[in-house]
Structures are given as structure tokens and as C-alpha cells.
């Protein structure tokens, strides 16, 4: 049995996916908030670098202990958009010997749609911690892709929990996408939208097979945004389906999706637990 591991270093959390003979054994995460403060500064905070590098090192050790013959890691918006992203990747390599691939926004979008849709036509929105990607594939060809530096961690840093400020910031970002030639189905991936799906379903235990295929209408997303921005982070944390480290950014994430759906005229999103982790593994022939 051939085991491989992929580590996704995001702006909000670090995730590990372990596979065996091309099948996902499990995914797990550690919320380290590498992108904290990037809305006000172009540099990663030293403490965020340290705690995130430690989490990557721990995941690498765990994957090796479980027999992974190949371990790869990639980083996204927090690292690529910061002035000192190379300090982070150098620290990771010195701690555990792992070379981190820093993805462009375009490549991040491409592995996202590969993970969620495979080779099928369709569209994808991936709202992360520091950036949001939209990509559209038609007749087997990518006809639109764009990454904008807006995400749930940046929104929290800029707007806190103020619903009006969150909506204004999300609206400003939505304009950057212009006219998106969406091809159905429109999928959404990432921790924000999968958590929103889990909340809708009242899940006490996260089940990827039930999350994938969940449809969230624009009206329901708007209702979620109103509900969550009217709650404190402590109240949100007590909801079924909300993992540790997600509560304080979930309301802003719902606002971002709601604004995007309304501005870009998306009637509904289909949620997928299969995302850029699977896409990255597929891209490099690891599953």
C-alpha cells in the first residue's frame, strides 16, 4: 500500500491529507492563522510564522510515522502576498526538511476546480483566509480565473464583526471579478463554506460524504450571514458543526459568499469537501 501526504498551508489553518493507493484516509487541521494582520501589514507576524511552521513540522512527522512515502506541501495567499513569505518557507525547511511550493492565485484556483470537479466543466469559488479564487471551465478549457486578495481573515482584521463594514468590504472585492461567465454547476470549497454547510445540517460530527453535494441558495446564504453576524464568536462556537478557530471568522465568510452570490448572480452553490488538497494530489499523480 502506497501512502502519500499533502500539507496545505493556508492563511487560517494548516491541513494534512493522508492517502493510500489514491484514496483519502483522512484529513485533519490545525488553526494557526498565518495570515493574521495581513490586512494592515504586508508582512507575516513572527509569532504566526513560528506557530505555523511548528504545525507543518508536526504534520510532516505524523505523516512519516504513518508510512507516507512522499510528503508534499504547498502554501497559498498569506505566503505569496507577504514581503517575508520566504522567511516562513526557509524556517519550515530548516525545521523539518520540507520544501514548500508557493502557489500563484491561478494555480490555486486550478487545483481547487480539479479537486472538486475533476475534468468536468463547471465553476468554482474558493473563499480562503486571505484570498478568494473564482475559476470557470467550459468545453474542457479554463475560460475565466481570477484571485482577489479578500478572505475571511483579512475581513476580520479590517472589519471585526461589523456587518455593514463586512458587506462594504466584500462588495468592493466583488467588483474586481467583473463579468464572470459562470458555467453550471457552481461549486464552492474551503473551510468557510464546508462549515456553513455543517451548520445548516446541524452536524455534531463532520462527515465529508454528507457535506459534499450540499446546496446553499443565495437566499439561505443571506439568512446565514444575517444570523451569524448577529451572534458573538462565543455563541457561534457553540453551534453544531463549528470547529475550533473558525467561529470568529464564520460570519464574515457568510457575508462574503452572500455578497458574491448576489453581485455575480449565482442562484445557488454546491459545496464540496474535495478541494485543493485532492486537486494538488491529482496534479502530481499522487491519487
N, C-alpha and C positions, 0 to 999 in steps of 0.2 A: 504494500500500500504506500503510494507516494503522497506525502503530506507537504503542503506549501502554506506560507503565511504572508498576508498582506497587512501592512500598517498604514492607516490613513491619518495623517497629522492635520487636523482641521483647526479652525480658529476658535472653536468652542471645546472640542474634545479630540482625544486620540482613540482610534478604533483599531481593533485587531480582528482579522478574519482568518480562521484556520480551515483549510480544505484537505480532503483526502480523495485522491483519484478523481479530482474535478468536482466533488460535491462539498458543499459548505457543512462543516461540522458545527461551527458556532461563530457568533460574533460577540464581542464584548467591548466595553469602552471605559475610558477614564476621562472625566471632565476636568480639563486643566486650564481652559480659557487662554490659550496662547495669544489670541487677538485682543486681549483686554487693553483698552486705552488707545487703540489704533485710530479711533475716530478723532482724537485730539492730537495725536503724535504720529510721526512716520516711523517710529522705532518700537520694536518689541521691548517690553519691560524685562529687566534682568531676572526678576523672580518668576515671570511667566516662562521665560526661556528655560530656567533651571527646572521648574516642576514638570514642564512638558518633555524635556529631554530625559528626565528621570523616568517618566511614564513610558516613553518609547523604548528605553533601555530595558525596563521591566517586561514589556511585551515581547521584545526580542528574546530575552532569556526564557520566557514562558514558552514561546513557540519552539525554541531549540530543545527545551526539555521534553516537549511533546512530540518530538521527532520530525519537525519540519526540515526538509532537505534544502529548501530555498526560501529565503525570507527577503521580502522587498518592502520598501517604504516610500511613500510619496507625501508631499506637502502641498497645500493649496494657498488661498489668498493671503493669509496672515504672513506667511514667509515670503511669497513673491512680491507683495506690495510694500514690505518694510525695508528700511535702509540697512538694517543689521540682520537680515534673514540669514546671511552667510555665517554669522556668529552662532546662530542656532544649529544649522546643519553641521558646522565644524564641531560643536560640542557633542552632538549625537554621535558623530563618527568617532570622536575621542573616547566616549564613554562605552560604546558597545560595538564599534567597528562597522556600523551600518551607514551606507551612503544613501542619502535621501534625495530622491528626484523631486525637484520643484516644478510643478506643472503650470503651464500657461492657463489662462482662463478658457481658451479654446479647447485645449486638450482635456481640461477638467470636464467641460461640457460633453465632449465626445465620449469619454469613458462612462459618464453618467448615463447617456442615452444607450450606450452599448450594454450596460448592466441592466437597465430597466426594460429595454425593448429588443435587445439582441440586434438582429439585422432588419427588423420590421420598420416600416415607415411610421412616423408619428412625431410628437413633440414632447419636450421635457423642460420642466422648471426645477431648478435645484437652488433653494434658498439656504445658504450656509451661514456661518458666523460673520464673515467679512465680505462675502461677495455672493451674487446671485447670477446663475447662468441660465440662459434660455437657448435651446437648440432645436432645430426642425429638420427632419429628414423626409424627402419626397422622392419616390422612384429610386430609392437606394442612394440618393445623393444628399449631402447636407446643403440646404438652401438658405439657412439662416443660423447664425450662432453669435452670441454676444454675452460678455461677462461685465457686470456693473459692480462697482465697489460699494455694495449695500448688503447688509446681512443682520442677523439678529443681535450679534454682539455689538456691532457698530451702532445699531439703532438704540440699544440700551445705553451705550456710552453717551450718545448725543441727546437722547430724549427721555431717558429714565423710563417711567411708566406712564407718562403724559400721553393720553390717547390722541389729542389734537396734534401734538408735535410729532408723534409717531406717524400719523396719517399724512402729515405735510411732507415729512422726510421721504416716506415711501412713494408719495405721488411725484415728488421731484425725481426720484430714481426711475420711476416707471416711464417717464418721458424719454429717458435715454435709449429705450429699446426701439422707439419709432414704431413703424407698422410691421408687426410680426406676422408672417404668412403661415399661421398655425395649420398643421395637418393633424386631424384626429387619429388616434386618441391623444389627449394631452395628459402626460404623466407628471407626477411630482415625486421627488426623492429627498432624503435628508432627514436629520433628527427632528427638525421642527414639524414637518408635515406628518411623519410617522407618529410622533407624539400626539398631534392633534387628532389623528385617526384613532389612536388608542383611547384618548379621552372621549371621543364620540361613542366608541364601543364600550366604554366603562370597563376596560380591561384591567384586571388585577395582576395578571401575568402576561407579559408581552409575547405574542405569538406571530412570528413573521408571516406564516401562511394565511392568517386572518387579516393582517394589515394589508398585504398585497391584494389589490383589487377593490379596496375601499374607495368609494366615490364620494367626493365632497363637492357639493354645488356651491355656486357663488353666494347664494343666499345663506346657506349654512355656514360658510366661511365668515361671512359678515356677522352672523349671530355669534359665532365663536369669538371673533375679535371683540365685539361689544361685551360679551360675558367676561372674557379673561382680563380685559383692561379695566374692568370694574372690580377686580379682585386683587388682594395683596399677593405677593410672592408666596407667603406662608400658606395662604388659602389655596393657591394653585398647586402647591407641593402636596397638598392632602388629597387632590383629585386622583382617582384611579387612572393609571397609565402614565403618570408624570414621573420620570426618573430624576434622581438627584442631579442638581446642576443645570436643570432645564427650566425650572419654574420661573425664574426672574427674566427670562428672555422669550417665554412662550407667547405672552400677549402681543409683544411687538412682532413676533413671527406671524401670528394670525392676522395682524393688521397688514403686514407686508403682502401676504398672499391675497388677502381680500382686495387690497388696492390694485395689485397686479391683475387679478381676475376681472375687476370692474373696468379698469383703464384699457386693458388689452382684449376685452370682450371674450373672456373664457367662461363658458357656462358651467363647466364642471371639471374637476381634476380627478384622475385615478392615481391613488397612492401606491407606491412600490417600495417594499423593503429591499429588494435587489437594486443596487445602486452603483456608485463608482468603485466600490471595493470589488464587486464581481466584474465590472467593466475593465478595471485595471488587470485583474487576473486573466480575463479573456484576451485582452490586448497582447499580453506577453505569453500566451499559450499555457497558462497555469491551471486553467479549468475549461 
